[in-house]
Amino acid sequence: MRAQVKRLAIPILHGAAGLVVLWQSYQTFHLAYTKLHDSGHAGALAGVRRVLSGSEMIAAVLFLIPLTTVVGGYLLLAIFALAIIIHALHGDFSGMETLIVYGAAVLVSVAYWDGKGSRLSANQSF
């Protein structure tokens, strides 16, 4: 039983993290698109959100494709770090815990990627 759980845990985490990040970035992109023509600071921030969420969508797709998982993972980590910095600079600490959890899931997925298009096998140990 333990070997089966080990064999499934990382691929499930990888797929779930990739799909959730893709969905959340799509929602952010769509929301930013509707606010893009607002005047002043809100319009400028919508543009930044649109660029970040668009980049995040591309990185999430790369993360989900086996041949580009590592590249997509590192791009996602960089985007999450940038988003955390932007949130902190604006004094907005809501949602940062989500970015940290997403980052941890991506980091685990990249760390256990074996470079051959598959993850940790059941015979290997954590």
C-alpha positions in Angstrom: 0.0 0.0 0.0 2.8 2.5 0.9 4.6 1.9 -2.4 1.3 2.6 -4.3 0.8 5.9 -2.3 4.4 7.0 -3.0 3.9 6.2 -6.7 0.7 8.3 -7.0 1.4 11.1 -4.5 3.7 13.3 -6.5 1.9 12.9 -9.9 -1.4 13.8 -8.3 0.2 16.8 -6.5 1.8 17.9 -9.8 -1.4 17.6 -11.8 -3.6 19.2 -9.2 -1.2 22.1 -8.6 -0.8 22.7 -12.4 -4.6 22.7 -13.0 -5.4 24.8 -10.0 -2.8 27.4 -10.9 -3.9 27.4 -14.5 -7.6 28.0 -13.5 -6.8 30.7 -10.9 -4.5 32.5 -13.4 -7.3 32.4 -16.0 -9.7 33.9 -13.5 -7.3 36.6 -12.6 -6.6 37.4 -16.2 -10.3 37.6 -17.0 -10.9 39.9 -14.0 -8.0 42.1 -14.9 -9.2 42.3 -18.5 -12.6 43.7 -17.4 -10.9 46.4 -15.3 -8.2 47.3 -17.8 -9.9 50.5 -18.9 -10.5 51.8 -15.4 -8.8 55.2 -14.8 -5.8 55.9 -12.7 -4.0 53.4 -10.4 -6.7 50.7 -10.8 -6.2 50.6 -14.6 -2.4 50.4 -14.3 -2.6 47.6 -11.7 -5.0 45.7 -14.0 -2.4 45.8 -16.7 0.2 44.4 -14.3 -2.2 41.7 -13.2 -2.9 40.8 -16.8 0.8 40.4 -17.7 1.5 38.3 -14.6 -1.6 36.1 -14.9 -1.0 35.7 -18.7 2.6 34.6 -18.0 1.4 32.4 -15.2 -1.0 30.6 -17.6 1.7 29.9 -20.1 4.0 28.7 -17.3 1.3 26.5 -15.9 0.7 24.9 -19.3 4.5 24.3 -19.6 4.5 22.8 -16.1 1.8 20.3 -17.1 3.6 19.2 -20.3 6.0 16.4 -19.3 8.9 17.6 -21.5 8.7 21.1 -20.1 7.8 20.5 -16.5 11.0 21.8 -15.0 11.1 24.9 -17.1 7.4 25.6 -16.4 8.0 24.9 -12.7 10.9 27.4 -12.4 8.9 30.0 -14.3 6.0 29.5 -11.9 8.3 29.9 -8.9 9.7 33.1 -10.3 6.2 34.5 -11.1 5.0 33.5 -7.6 8.0 35.3 -6.0 7.3 38.4 -8.1 3.6 38.4 -7.2 4.5 38.1 -3.5 6.9 41.0 -3.8 4.2 43.1 -5.6 1.6 42.2 -3.0 4.0 43.1 -0.1 5.0 46.4 -1.7 1.3 47.4 -1.9 0.7 46.3 1.7 -1.7 43.6 0.6 -0.9 40.4 2.4 -4.2 38.6 1.6 -3.7 35.6 -0.7 0.0 35.3 0.0 -0.5 32.0 1.8 -2.0 30.6 -1.4 1.0 31.7 -3.4 3.3 30.1 -0.9 1.4 26.8 -1.0 1.3 26.8 -4.8 5.1 27.4 -4.7 5.7 24.6 -2.3 3.6 22.2 -4.5 5.5 23.2 -7.6 8.9 22.9 -5.9 8.1 19.4 -4.7 7.0 18.4 -8.2 10.2 19.8 -9.8 12.4 18.3 -7.1 11.1 14.8 -7.7 11.1 15.0 -11.5 13.5 12.5 -12.9 14.0 14.2 -16.3 12.7 11.3 -18.2 9.1 12.3 -18.3 8.1 10.5 -15.1 8.3 11.1 -11.4 9.7 9.2 -8.5 9.2 5.5 -8.9 7.8 3.2 -6.2 11.2 1.7 -5.5 12.9 5.0 -4.7 12.4 6.6 -1.4 11.6 10.2 -0.4 
